[in-house]
Amino acid sequence: MFKVKFADIGEGLTEGKVAEVLVKLGQEIKEGDALFFVETDKVNSEIPAPVGGKIANILISEGQEIKVGDVVIEIDDGSATTEAAPVAEEENASVVGSTPVSNDLIPSRGPAPTQSVAAQAAPAPVATKHTDIEESFDVIVVGAGIGGYVSAIKTAQLGLKTLIIEKQYYGGVCLNVGCIPTKSLLRTAKVFEDIVHKAANLGIDMKTKDTPSINWDKALERKDGVVNKLTGGVKVLLTKNGVKQIIGEASALDKNTISVNGKKYHCDNLIIASGSVPNELPLPGFAEGRDSGFLIDSTKILSLPKIPKTLTVIGGGVIGIEFGCLFAALGTKVTVIEGAPKILPMLDQDVTALMTKTLKEKYKIEIFTNAKVKEVKGKSVVFEIDGKEQTVKSDYCLESIGRKTVTKGFDGIGLELSERKSIIANDYGETNLDGVYAIGDVTSKIMLAHVASHAGIVTANRIALKANKPGAEDIKMDYSKIPSCIYSHPEIAMIGKTEQQLKAEGVEYKTFKFPFAAIGKALADDDTTGFVKIICEPKYKTLLGAHIIGNRATDMISEFTTLIECEGTITELARAIHPHPTMSEAIGEAAEALESGKSLNL
C-alpha cells in the first residue's frame, strides 16, 4: 500500500485547500494520473499520482484544508505499506505535488533526448487549473515563422481547432529578416554584377551609356515589397485555413495555459516555434560598437542607409559569406575574419577550395583564417593570428557568429533544455512534457527554414494522429536527408556526407566530379564556374553525398533529395533523362561516370 502525502507547495506556502477530488475508490490509475486539485493564495494545481494501482482510500474531501505531510490518498500498488516523503524533505523538489515532480518519481512521458548533452529541466511540469480562460484550443502554436505557420495550417487542415500567437511579424526571421530579403538583395547584386562584368561578353554595348550604379533605396524598396507580399500571404493562408491569430508575446503559465496580451488560453497541445536570434560576442568594445551602430547583425545589415565602402565580417560561415558576396558584388571592400582554418568549414573540401578562390580572385575579398578576434576599438576590429595582433578598419562590421534559441516565456514549465539552452525534442517534435512540442530553430538541431517547415508538418501529423483525426500520417524527421543551401555567388548546395567525413569514418566510397565548364547551358549563360560532385557506395551505388557549386546549385540539389527519399541509387540517376540544355545535365554526367566508369562529355 502506498500512502500519498501532500508535499511542499513552494514559495513559502505549506498548506492548501482541496478544490476537487479527481479519483474514486477502487479506481485503477496509472502513475502520473491526476489525483486532485489544490488551491492556494497563489496557484491552483493538479497533483499527480506517484505510483500506479487501485485507489484504496481517499482521506480528503473538497473544501478541506490540508498541510504538508498529511496523508491524502492511499494507493494499492501491490507493495508493502510505504509512504511518499513530503517534497520539502527532498532535494530538487518542484512546486507542488504529493511527490517531487522529477524524473525519479514521475518519469518523463516524452521522448528520450536526441542530443548528447546534459539536460537541464526547469522545475514545474505540473498542470495548473485556471478559472479565467478566454478560449480553449486543440493546439496553440507560438511563433508564426516558417515552422510555426506551416504547422498551424496543417493542424487546422487536419481538423484541430488552432490558435497561433506571434510577437512581431508573420513569416518570422526567414521571410522578414533572413532568407527572403537576403535573396532579394543578392539578386540585385547578381544583376548588377552581370551588367558590369558580363555585358560585353553577352553582346551588350555599354559605351554610349553612363557607368552603371546601384540605386540602393530602390533595391531596399524592392526587398521590402517582396517581404510584404510573402508575409501578407502567410496571414491570408492562416485565415483561409481557419487558424485564429493573435499578435503578442506569449508565455506559458503551464503546459496547457498560454498567456498573451493579459488573457489566458487553454490548449491540449502546445507547439513552440519561437525561433532564434543572432549570437553576440562578449568581448571588449563590442557593446559600445553595437551602441554606436558600427557593429551590426544580419537583421540590421538588411536596412543600411547606403552601400558601405568597406565592411568587415566576423565569421566565415553561411551568413557571413552570403553578405560578403552581396556587398563585394556591389563594390564594397570586404574583409572576412574566421576562427577556423578555412571558411565554410562544414562543406566538402573541393567546394570550400573553389569558393575561397572565387571570393579572393573575383570579389577581391580579403580572408583571414585561424584568427582570434580580441576587441573592437572605434571602427576597427582587433584580431590575432599566430600571436601577432592585426587591425582592420571599416565603415561597418557584421557580427555573424551563429544564432541562439529563444526560449523566453517557456522556461518555467519543466522543459528539458540542452547545454545550448535549446529545447530537447525527438523526431516527432515531442518534448519531455506530454502534449508539448518544439520545432525549428528553438531545438538547435539544424537551423534552416525548410527544416522548420517540414518539422511543422511532422508535428501537426503527430498531434492529429494521437487525436485520431482522418488523414493524419505517422511521419517523422530524418535529419540525414536534409539538404543545405548557400545563396552566395556562385551558389552552393549539398546533401549527405562530405568526402572528408567518409574518410574519417573509414567508409568505402567512389566519387566523380563533373565541371559546369563542359555543360552547354553554362557556356550559353556565360557562367561556367563550379561542378557537381557525387559520392556513392561502390557496391550498391547508394548515394552517400552530393555537392554542387555553381549557378542554380540550390535548385538542382532537390534531384538528390528525391533520390534519397525514394531510396534510389546512382543507377537510376544515370538512367534518368536529363533535359538538354540544362545545368542538371552535369548530374546525369557524373552519375553516368560512376555507373559505367566513363563520362560521355568529358
C-alpha positions in Angstrom: 0.0 0.0 0.0 1.4 3.4 -1.0 0.4 6.3 1.3 0.4 9.6 -0.7 1.4 12.6 1.4 0.7 16.2 0.5 4.0 17.9 -0.3 5.7 21.3 -0.2 3.7 23.6 -2.4 6.6 26.1 -2.9 7.0 29.9 -2.4 6.7 29.5 1.3 3.3 28.1 1.1 2.8 24.9 3.2 -0.9 24.4 3.1 -3.8 24.5 0.7 -7.5 23.7 0.1 -8.7 20.7 -1.8 -10.6 22.1 -4.8 -11.7 18.9 -6.5 -11.0 15.2 -6.0 -10.5 13.6 -9.4 -10.5 9.9 -8.4 -12.9 7.4 -6.8 -12.5 4.5 -4.5 -11.5 1.3 -6.4 -10.5 3.3 -9.5 -7.4 1.9 -11.4 -4.9 4.7 -12.1 -1.6 5.0 -13.8 1.5 6.8 -12.5 1.2 10.5 -13.3 -2.7 10.5 -13.4 -4.2 13.5 -11.7 -5.4 12.8 -8.1 -6.9 16.1 -7.1 -6.7 19.9 -7.4 -5.4 22.0 -4.6 -5.9 25.8 -4.2 -3.6 28.2 -2.5 -3.4 32.0 -2.4 -1.1 31.9 -5.4 -1.8 28.8 -7.6 -4.3 26.2 -8.3 -2.5 22.9 -9.1 -3.2 19.4 -10.3 -1.5 16.8 -8.1 -0.3 13.7 -9.9 -0.1 10.1 -8.7 3.4 9.0 -7.7 2.6 5.3 -8.5 0.0 3.3 -10.4 -2.5 1.0 -8.8 -6.0 1.0 -7.3 -7.4 3.8 -5.1 -7.8 2.2 -1.7 -8.6 5.1 0.5 -9.4 8.8 0.0 -8.7 10.8 3.1 -9.6 14.2 1.7 -12.7 16.0 0.6 -13.5 19.1 -1.4 -13.0 22.2 0.6 -10.8 20.6 3.2 -7.6 22.3 4.3 -4.5 20.2 4.1 -1.0 20.7 5.2 2.4 19.4 4.1 2.9 15.9 5.5 -0.8 15.0 5.6 -1.6 11.6 4.1 -4.2 12.4 1.5 -4.8 9.2 -0.6 -3.8 5.5 -0.3 -3.0 3.6 -3.4 -2.9 -0.2 -3.5 0.1 -0.8 -5.8 0.7 -4.3 -4.7 3.6 -3.5 -2.4 4.0 -3.3 1.3 2.9 -0.2 3.0 5.1 2.8 2.1 4.9 6.5 2.5 5.9 9.1 0.0 8.0 11.7 1.8 6.9 15.3 1.5 8.7 17.1 -1.3 10.1 19.6 1.2 12.3 16.9 2.6 13.9 16.0 -0.7 16.3 17.9 -2.9 15.4 19.4 -6.2 11.7 19.3 -5.4 9.4 21.2 -7.6 6.5 23.5 -6.9 3.6 21.2 -6.0 2.6 17.7 -5.7 2.5 14.7 -3.4 5.7 13.6 -4.9 8.6 15.6 -6.4 8.0 16.4 -10.0 11.2 14.8 -11.1 12.3 12.0 -13.3 12.8 9.9 -10.2 9.2 9.5 -9.3 7.3 10.7 -12.4 9.2 9.6 -15.5 9.2 11.9 -18.4 6.3 11.0 -20.7 8.1 12.5 -23.7 10.9 11.0 -25.8 14.4 10.3 -24.8 16.6 13.3 -25.6 18.1 13.1 -29.1 21.0 15.4 -28.3 24.1 14.2 -26.4 24.0 17.0 -23.9 23.4 17.3 -20.2 19.8 18.2 -20.0 18.6 20.9 -17.6 15.0 20.6 -16.5 13.0 23.6 -15.4 11.2 23.0 -12.2 7.4 22.7 -12.7 5.9 20.4 -15.3 2.6 20.4 -13.4 -0.7 21.4 -14.9 -2.4 24.3 -13.2 -6.2 24.8 -13.2 -7.1 28.3 -14.3 -10.6 29.6 -13.9 -10.3 32.6 -16.2 -9.6 31.0 -19.5 -10.6 33.2 -22.5 -10.9 30.3 -25.0 -9.7 26.7 -25.4 -8.0 25.1 -28.4 -6.8 21.7 -29.5 -3.5 23.3 -30.5 -1.7 26.6 -29.7 1.3 27.4 -31.9 3.7 30.1 -30.5 5.6 31.7 -33.4 4.4 32.4 -36.9 7.7 31.7 -38.6 8.0 29.3 -41.4 7.8 26.3 -39.0 5.0 27.7 -36.9 2.6 28.9 -39.5 3.0 25.7 -41.5 2.3 23.6 -38.5 -0.7 25.8 -37.7 -2.1 25.4 -41.2 -1.6 21.7 -41.2 -3.2 21.1 -37.8 -6.2 23.2 -38.9 -6.4 21.2 -42.1 -6.4 18.0 -40.1 -9.4 19.2 -38.1 -7.9 20.6 -35.0 -9.0 23.9 -33.5 -5.8 26.0 -33.7 -4.6 29.3 -32.4 -1.3 30.9 -33.5 0.5 33.6 -31.5 3.2 35.8 -33.0 5.1 38.5 -31.2 6.4 40.6 -34.1 5.6 39.5 -37.7 4.2 36.8 -39.9 6.8 34.6 -41.6 9.4 35.0 -38.8 13.1 35.5 -39.4 13.0 33.7 -42.8 10.5 35.9 -44.6 11.3 39.2 -42.8 15.0 39.4 -41.9 16.5 36.2 -43.2 16.2 34.1 -46.4 13.8 36.2 -48.5 15.2 39.8 -48.0 18.8 38.5 -48.3 18.0 36.7 -51.6 16.2 39.7 -52.9 19.3 41.9 -52.4 21.6 39.1 -53.7 19.5 39.1 -56.9 20.1 42.9 -57.2 23.8 42.3 -56.7 23.9 39.5 -59.2 22.2 41.5 -61.9 24.5 44.5 -61.3 27.5 42.2 -61.4 26.3 40.7 -64.7 25.8 44.2 -66.2 29.2 45.4 -65.0 31.3 42.4 -65.8 29.4 40.4 -68.4 27.6 42.8 -70.6 30.4 42.9 -73.1 30.7 39.1 -73.2 26.9 38.9 -73.8 27.0 41.4 -76.7 25.6 44.4 -74.7 27.4 47.6 -75.7 27.7 50.0 -72.7 29.9 52.6 -74.4 27.2 55.1 -75.0 25.6 54.8 -71.6 26.6 56.1 -68.2 28.5 53.8 -65.9 26.0 51.5 -64.1 25.4 52.4 -60.5 23.2 50.9 -57.8 20.0 52.7 -56.6 20.2 51.4 -53.1 16.9 52.9 -52.0 15.2 51.2 -54.9 16.8 47.9 -54.0 15.6 48.2 -50.4 12.1 49.2 -51.7 12.0 46.1 -53.9 13.3 43.9 -51.0 10.6 45.3 -48.7 8.0 44.7 -51.4 8.9 41.1 -51.7 8.8 40.6 -48.0 5.4 42.3 -47.6 3.9 40.3 -50.4 5.0 37.0 -48.8 4.2 37.9 -45.2 0.8 39.1 -46.2 0.3 35.8 -48.0 1.0 33.9 -44.8 -1.7 35.8 -42.9 -4.2 35.1 -45.8 -3.3 31.4 -45.7 -3.8 31.2 -41.9 -7.2 32.9 -42.2 -8.2 30.8 -45.1 -7.5 27.6 -43.1 -9.4 28.8 -40.0 -6.4 29.5 -37.8 -7.2 32.1 -35.1 -4.4 34.6 -34.9 -3.1 36.9 -32.1 -0.2 39.3 -32.2 1.5 39.5 -28.9 4.3 37.9 -26.8 3.2 34.6 -25.4 4.3 33.0 -22.2 3.4 29.6 -20.8 1.8 29.6 -17.3 1.9 25.8 -17.5 2.0 23.3 -20.4 -1.7 23.8 -21.1 -2.2 27.5 -20.5 -0.7 30.4 -22.6 -0.9 34.0 -21.6 -0.8 36.7 -24.2 -1.9 40.4 -24.0 -3.3 39.8 -20.5 -5.6 37.0 -21.5 -5.2 33.2 -20.9 -5.8 30.5 -23.4 -6.1 26.8 -22.9 -4.6 24.2 -25.2 -4.5 20.4 -25.2 -1.3 20.6 -27.3 1.4 23.3 -27.5 3.8 23.8 -30.3 6.8 26.0 -29.5 8.2 27.6 -32.7 9.8 30.6 -31.1 12.9 30.5 -33.3 16.3 32.1 -32.7 18.2 35.4 -32.7 21.8 36.3 -33.7 24.6 35.5 -31.2 26.7 38.3 -29.8 30.4 38.2 -28.7 31.1 39.3 -25.1 34.4 40.9 -26.0 35.8 44.3 -25.1 34.4 47.2 -27.1 31.6 45.1 -28.6 28.8 46.6 -26.5 30.0 50.1 -27.4 30.3 49.0 -31.0 26.7 47.9 -31.1 25.5 51.1 -29.5 27.4 53.2 -32.0 25.9 51.3 -34.9 29.3 50.1 -36.1 28.7 46.5 -35.1 25.6 45.2 -36.9 23.9 41.8 -37.1 22.2 40.0 -40.0 19.0 41.9 -39.4 20.4 45.4 -39.3 22.6 44.9 -42.4 19.5 44.5 -44.5 18.5 48.1 -44.0 21.8 50.0 -44.2 21.1 53.6 -45.3 23.7 53.3 -48.1 26.1 50.8 -49.5 29.3 50.8 -47.3 32.6 51.4 -48.9 34.2 48.9 -46.5 32.8 46.1 -44.5 34.3 43.7 -42.0 32.6 40.3 -41.5 33.4 38.4 -38.3 32.6 34.8 -39.1 33.1 32.9 -42.4 30.0 30.8 -42.1 27.0 30.7 -44.3 25.5 34.1 -43.3 28.9 35.9 -43.4 29.8 34.6 -46.8 26.4 35.4 -48.3 26.6 39.0 -47.1 30.3 39.2 -48.1 29.4 38.2 -51.7 26.4 40.5 -51.8 28.3 43.7 -50.8 31.5 42.8 -52.7 29.4 42.5 -55.9 28.1 46.0 -55.2 31.6 47.4 -54.9 32.2 47.2 -51.2 35.7 46.3 -50.0 35.0 43.2 -47.8 37.2 41.6 -45.2 36.3 38.2 -43.6 37.8 37.1 -40.2 37.3 33.4 -39.5 38.5 31.5 -36.4 38.6 28.1 -38.2 41.4 27.1 -40.6 39.0 27.7 -43.5 35.8 29.4 -44.3 32.6 27.3 -44.6 34.4 24.5 -42.8 31.3 22.2 -42.8 31.5 21.9 -46.6 33.3 19.4 -48.8 36.9 20.5 -49.2 36.6 20.7 -53.0 33.7 23.1 -52.6 35.4 25.2 -50.0 38.6 25.5 -52.1 36.7 26.7 -55.2 34.6 29.2 -53.1 37.7 30.6 -51.4 39.4 31.0 -54.7 36.3 32.8 -56.2 36.0 35.1 -53.2 39.6 36.1 -53.4 40.1 36.4 -57.1 36.7 37.5 -58.4 35.4 39.6 -55.5 38.8 40.7 -54.1 37.6 39.7 -50.6 40.4 39.6 -48.0 40.1 36.4 -45.9 41.9 35.9 -42.6 41.6 32.3 -41.1 42.8 30.9 -37.8 42.1 34.4 -36.5 41.1 35.1 -32.9 39.0 38.3 -32.6 40.0 40.2 -29.5 38.2 43.6 -29.3 36.6 46.5 -31.1 38.1 49.9 -31.0 36.1 52.6 -32.6 35.6 51.4 -36.1 38.4 48.9 -36.0 38.3 45.2 -35.2 41.4 43.8 -33.5 42.3 40.2 -34.0 45.3 37.9 -33.6 46.9 35.4 -35.9 49.8 33.2 -34.8 50.4 35.5 -31.8 50.5 38.7 -34.0 47.9 41.3 -33.5 46.3 42.9 -36.5 43.6 45.5 -37.1 41.1 46.1 -39.8 39.1 49.4 -40.1 35.8 49.6 -41.9 32.5 51.5 -42.1 30.6 48.6 -40.6 31.3 45.3 -39.0 28.9 42.4 -39.4 28.9 40.1 -36.4 28.0 36.8 -37.9 28.8 34.0 -35.3 25.7 31.9 -35.4 22.3 32.1 -33.6 20.9 31.3 -30.2 17.4 30.0 -29.4 14.5 32.0 -28.0 13.0 30.1 -25.0 11.8 33.1 -23.0 8.3 32.5 -21.7 8.7 28.7 -21.6 11.5 28.4 -19.0 9.2 27.7 -16.1 7.1 24.7 -17.2 9.6 21.9 -16.8 11.0 21.6 -20.3 14.3 19.8 -20.7 16.9 22.0 -22.2 20.3 21.2 -23.7 23.5 22.9 -22.7 22.9 25.4 -25.6 19.6 26.3 -23.9 17.6 24.7 -26.7 14.5 22.6 -26.2 15.2 18.9 -26.5 12.7 17.3 -28.9 12.6 13.9 -30.7 12.0 13.3 -34.4 8.2 13.9 -33.9 8.9 17.3 -32.1 7.9 15.8 -28.8 9.5 17.2 -25.7 9.7 15.7 -22.2 6.3 17.1 -21.4 3.3 15.3 -22.7 1.4 17.5 -25.3 4.3 20.0 -25.6 6.2 20.1 -28.9 9.1 22.1 -30.2 10.1 22.7 -33.8 12.6 24.6 -35.8 15.5 26.8 -34.6 14.4 26.6 -30.9 15.6 22.9 -30.9 19.0 23.9 -32.3 19.1 20.8 -34.5 19.6 22.3 -37.9 18.7 26.0 -38.1 17.3 26.0 -41.7 13.9 27.3 -42.8 13.0 24.2 -44.8 13.8 22.0 -41.8 11.5 24.1 -39.6 8.7 23.9 -42.2 9.0 20.2 -42.5 9.1 19.7 -38.8 5.9 21.7 -38.5 4.2 19.2 -40.9 5.6 16.2 -39.0 4.4 17.6 -35.6 1.0 18.5 -36.9 0.5 15.0 -38.1 1.7 13.6 -34.8 -0.8 15.6 -32.8 -3.7 14.8 -35.2 -2.8 11.1 -35.3 -3.0 11.0 -31.5 -6.4 12.7 -31.7 -7.5 10.0 -34.3 -8.1 12.6 -37.0 -8.6 11.2 -40.5 -5.8 11.9 -42.9 -3.1 12.1 -40.3 0.1 10.2 -41.1 2.9 8.7 -39.0 5.9 10.6 -40.3 8.9 11.8 -38.6 12.0 13.9 -39.2 15.1 12.2 -40.7 17.9 14.7 -40.3 20.3 12.6 -42.5 18.1 13.7 -45.5 18.3 17.4 -45.1 19.7 19.5 -48.0 21.6 22.6 -47.2 21.9 25.7 -49.5 24.1 28.8 -49.6 22.9 31.6 -51.8 26.3 33.1 -52.5 27.8 33.8 -55.9 28.2 31.0 -57.0 25.5 29.1 -55.2 26.4 26.1 -53.1 24.1 23.1 -52.2 24.8 19.8 -50.5 23.2 16.7 -49.0 24.7 13.7 -47.2 28.3 13.5 -46.2 31.5 15.1 -47.4 34.4 13.1 -48.7 36.4 14.1 -45.7 33.7 12.8 -43.3 33.6 9.4 -45.1 37.4 9.1 -45.0 37.5 9.9 -41.3 34.8 7.3 -40.7 36.6 4.7 -42.8 33.7 4.3 -45.2 34.5 2.9 -48.6 33.2 5.1 -51.4 33.5 6.2 -55.1 33.3 9.8 -56.3 33.2 11.7 -59.5 33.2 15.5 -60.1 31.8 16.9 -63.4 32.6 20.6 -64.2 30.0 23.0 -65.5 32.6 24.2 -67.9 31.7 21.1 -70.0 27.9 21.9 -70.0 26.4 23.8 -72.9 23.9 25.7 -70.9 26.6 27.0 -68.6 28.6 28.2 -71.6 25.5 29.9 -73.1 24.8 31.6 -69.7 28.5 32.7 -69.6 28.6 31.1 -66.1 30.8 28.1 -66.1 32.1 28.2 -62.5 31.6 25.1 -60.5 30.9 21.4 -60.6 28.6 18.6 -59.4 30.4 16.1 -57.2 28.7 12.8 -56.3 29.9 10.3 -53.7 28.4 6.8 -53.7 28.8 3.4 -52.0 30.8 1.4 -54.5 28.9 -1.9 -54.5 25.2 -1.0 -54.5 25.8 2.6 -55.6 23.6 4.2 -53.0 24.2 7.9 -52.6 26.4 9.0 -49.7 26.8 12.6 -50.6 26.1 15.2 -53.3 27.8 18.6 -53.5 27.1 21.3 -56.1 28.8 24.7 -56.5 27.6 26.9 -59.4 24.7 28.6 -61.0 21.3 27.1 -59.9 23.0 24.7 -57.4 20.2 25.4 -54.9 17.6 24.3 -57.4 19.4 21.2 -58.6 20.0 19.7 -55.1 16.3 18.6 -54.9 17.1 15.9 -57.5 19.3 14.2 -54.9 16.8 14.8 -52.1 14.2 13.0 -54.0 16.6 10.2 -54.9 17.4 9.6 -51.2 13.7 9.8 -50.2 12.9 7.1 -52.8 15.9 5.0 -51.8 17.2 5.2 -55.3 20.7 4.6 -56.5 23.2 6.2 -58.8 22.0 3.7 -61.5 18.5 5.3 -61.6 20.1 8.7 -61.6 22.3 7.8 -64.6 19.3 6.3 -66.5 17.0 9.3 -65.9 16.8 11.5 -68.9 18.2 15.0 -68.1 16.8 17.6 -70.5 19.2 19.5 -72.8 20.4 22.1 -72.4 20.2 22.4 -68.7 22.7 22.7 -65.8 21.3 19.5 -64.4 23.0 17.6 -67.3 26.1 17.7 -65.0 24.2 15.4 -62.6 23.5 12.9 -65.2 27.1 13.0 -66.5 28.6 12.5 -63.0 26.1 9.6 -62.4 27.0 8.0 -65.7 30.7 8.2 -64.9 30.1 6.5 -61.5 27.8 3.8 -63.2 29.9 2.9 -66.2 33.3 4.2 -65.3 33.3 6.6 -68.2 32.0 10.1 -68.8 30.3 10.9 -72.2 31.1 14.6 -72.5 34.3 15.0 -70.6 
